[in-house]
Amino acid sequence: MKGGPPRAEQRAPDTFAVYRTLVIQRHRHLKWPALDPLEALLMVLCGVCIGGFSLCVLLDVVTRTIGHPWLWLQQATTAFFAWGAFVGMAAATRRNDHIYLAEITKRMTGARRTTIETLNRLVVLAVAGFMAWFGLKNALLDLGSYRMPWLIPLTVYTGVVPIAGILIMLFSVEQIVNGVGSGYEGPEDAELHGGEPVE
């Protein structure tokens, strides 16, 4: 070895480091690491949809103001909005940010919390099942319906519904399995409220 201290031993790269900024670390005990890349992908798609929606609205306003409207922008805006809403719904389920009785259950512990949290997720699971089943039927029917001026099938807009339903079902099952197995409460619950848990 030529002059200087020996090089520090290099560690193998952390495979999760790539997704760290996109995958929320709250309630890690309810998540399977194998689904982290999927959560990261959903967050990227949410960003693309928000950016695409905003850009389309801006261009729509500008082109109409100058007297040369691009009519196809309304179709693109609708597609970005629909995909953003339903992809965001799936991402929110994985990140435990969706609307359900989270504020009530955060202070609970033990069997009472497990029961209520499991029931909450079973309701979400059932609704997601309906989304997947009826969303698929609707998307297949929409293959025969076209929207002007591009004449693209309406499935471009409605096809996201069964996809979101399947993802929400997957994330609900993930949380139910992990929550029933190791409990739903995590260290962040006590930190947020700084109070005694409700027995």
Contacts in CASP RR format, 6 or more apart in sequence:
PFRMAT RR
TARGET T0000
AUTHOR 0000-0000-0000
METHOD contacts of the structure
MODEL  1
MKGGPPRAEQRAPDTFAVYRTLVIQRHRHLKWPALDPLEALLMVLCGVCI
GGFSLCVLLDVVTRTIGHPWLWLQQATTAFFAWGAFVGMAAATRRNDHIY
LAEITKRMTGARRTTIETLNRLVVLAVAGFMAWFGLKNALLDLGSYRMPW
LIPLTVYTGVVPIAGILIMLFSVEQIVNGVGSGYEGPEDAELHGGEPVE
16 23 0 8 1.000
16 33 0 8 1.000
16 36 0 8 1.000
18 40 0 8 1.000
19 36 0 8 1.000
19 37 0 8 1.000
19 39 0 8 1.000
19 40 0 8 1.000
22 39 0 8 1.000
22 40 0 8 1.000
22 43 0 8 1.000
22 44 0 8 1.000
23 36 0 8 1.000
23 39 0 8 1.000
23 40 0 8 1.000
23 43 0 8 1.000
24 39 0 8 1.000
24 95 0 8 1.000
24 96 0 8 1.000
24 97 0 8 1.000
26 95 0 8 1.000
26 96 0 8 1.000
26 188 0 8 1.000
27 96 0 8 1.000
27 186 0 8 1.000
27 188 0 8 1.000
29 178 0 8 1.000
29 179 0 8 1.000
29 182 0 8 1.000
29 183 0 8 1.000
29 186 0 8 1.000
30 96 0 8 1.000
30 174 0 8 1.000
30 175 0 8 1.000
30 178 0 8 1.000
30 179 0 8 1.000
30 184 0 8 1.000
31 39 0 8 1.000
31 94 0 8 1.000
31 174 0 8 1.000
31 175 0 8 1.000
31 178 0 8 1.000
32 174 0 8 1.000
32 178 0 8 1.000
35 94 0 8 1.000
35 170 0 8 1.000
35 171 0 8 1.000
35 174 0 8 1.000
38 94 0 8 1.000
38 167 0 8 1.000
39 91 0 8 1.000
39 94 0 8 1.000
39 95 0 8 1.000
42 87 0 8 1.000
42 88 0 8 1.000
42 90 0 8 1.000
42 91 0 8 1.000
42 94 0 8 1.000
42 167 0 8 1.000
43 91 0 8 1.000
45 83 0 8 1.000
45 84 0 8 1.000
45 87 0 8 1.000
46 84 0 8 1.000
46 87 0 8 1.000
46 88 0 8 1.000
46 91 0 8 1.000
49 80 0 8 1.000
49 81 0 8 1.000
49 83 0 8 1.000
49 84 0 8 1.000
49 87 0 8 1.000
50 80 0 8 1.000
50 84 0 8 1.000
51 80 0 8 1.000
52 76 0 8 1.000
52 80 0 8 1.000
53 77 0 8 1.000
53 80 0 8 1.000
53 81 0 8 1.000
53 84 0 8 1.000
56 73 0 8 1.000
56 76 0 8 1.000
56 77 0 8 1.000
56 80 0 8 1.000
57 77 0 8 1.000
59 70 0 8 1.000
59 73 0 8 1.000
60 69 0 8 1.000
60 70 0 8 1.000
60 73 0 8 1.000
60 74 0 8 1.000
60 77 0 8 1.000
63 69 0 8 1.000
63 70 0 8 1.000
63 73 0 8 1.000
71 149 0 8 1.000
72 149 0 8 1.000
72 150 0 8 1.000
75 147 0 8 1.000
75 150 0 8 1.000
75 152 0 8 1.000
78 157 0 8 1.000
79 156 0 8 1.000
79 157 0 8 1.000
82 157 0 8 1.000
82 158 0 8 1.000
82 160 0 8 1.000
83 160 0 8 1.000
84 160 0 8 1.000
86 160 0 8 1.000
86 161 0 8 1.000
86 163 0 8 1.000
86 164 0 8 1.000
86 165 0 8 1.000
87 160 0 8 1.000
87 164 0 8 1.000
88 164 0 8 1.000
89 98 0 8 1.000
89 164 0 8 1.000
89 168 0 8 1.000
90 163 0 8 1.000
90 164 0 8 1.000
90 165 0 8 1.000
90 167 0 8 1.000
90 168 0 8 1.000
90 171 0 8 1.000
92 98 0 8 1.000
93 124 0 8 1.000
93 128 0 8 1.000
93 167 0 8 1.000
93 168 0 8 1.000
93 171 0 8 1.000
93 172 0 8 1.000
94 167 0 8 1.000
94 171 0 8 1.000
94 174 0 8 1.000
96 102 0 8 1.000
96 175 0 8 1.000
98 124 0 8 1.000
100 120 0 8 1.000
100 121 0 8 1.000
100 123 0 8 1.000
100 124 0 8 1.000
101 116 0 8 1.000
101 120 0 8 1.000
104 116 0 8 1.000
105 113 0 8 1.000
105 116 0 8 1.000
105 117 0 8 1.000
105 120 0 8 1.000
105 184 0 8 1.000
106 189 0 8 1.000
106 192 0 8 1.000
106 193 0 8 1.000
107 189 0 8 1.000
107 193 0 8 1.000
107 195 0 8 1.000
107 197 0 8 1.000
107 198 0 8 1.000
108 116 0 8 1.000
108 185 0 8 1.000
108 197 0 8 1.000
108 198 0 8 1.000
109 185 0 8 1.000
109 197 0 8 1.000
109 198 0 8 1.000
109 199 0 8 1.000
110 183 0 8 1.000
110 185 0 8 1.000
112 198 0 8 1.000
112 199 0 8 1.000
113 183 0 8 1.000
113 184 0 8 1.000
113 185 0 8 1.000
114 179 0 8 1.000
114 180 0 8 1.000
114 183 0 8 1.000
114 184 0 8 1.000
117 179 0 8 1.000
117 184 0 8 1.000
118 176 0 8 1.000
118 179 0 8 1.000
118 180 0 8 1.000
121 172 0 8 1.000
121 175 0 8 1.000
121 176 0 8 1.000
122 172 0 8 1.000
122 176 0 8 1.000
124 168 0 8 1.000
124 172 0 8 1.000
125 168 0 8 1.000
125 169 0 8 1.000
125 172 0 8 1.000
125 173 0 8 1.000
125 176 0 8 1.000
127 168 0 8 1.000
128 164 0 8 1.000
128 165 0 8 1.000
128 166 0 8 1.000
128 168 0 8 1.000
128 169 0 8 1.000
128 172 0 8 1.000
129 165 0 8 1.000
129 169 0 8 1.000
131 161 0 8 1.000
131 162 0 8 1.000
131 164 0 8 1.000
131 165 0 8 1.000
131 168 0 8 1.000
132 162 0 8 1.000
132 165 0 8 1.000
132 166 0 8 1.000
132 169 0 8 1.000
133 162 0 8 1.000
135 158 0 8 1.000
135 159 0 8 1.000
135 161 0 8 1.000
135 162 0 8 1.000
136 162 0 8 1.000
138 158 0 8 1.000
138 161 0 8 1.000
139 155 0 8 1.000
139 158 0 8 1.000
139 159 0 8 1.000
139 161 0 8 1.000
139 162 0 8 1.000
140 155 0 8 1.000
142 153 0 8 1.000
142 154 0 8 1.000
142 155 0 8 1.000
142 157 0 8 1.000
142 158 0 8 1.000
142 159 0 8 1.000
143 153 0 8 1.000
143 155 0 8 1.000
144 153 0 8 1.000
144 154 0 8 1.000
145 153 0 8 1.000
145 154 0 8 1.000
146 152 0 8 1.000
146 153 0 8 1.000
146 154 0 8 1.000
147 153 0 8 1.000
147 154 0 8 1.000
175 184 0 8 1.000
185 197 0 8 1.000
189 197 0 8 1.000
190 197 0 8 1.000
END
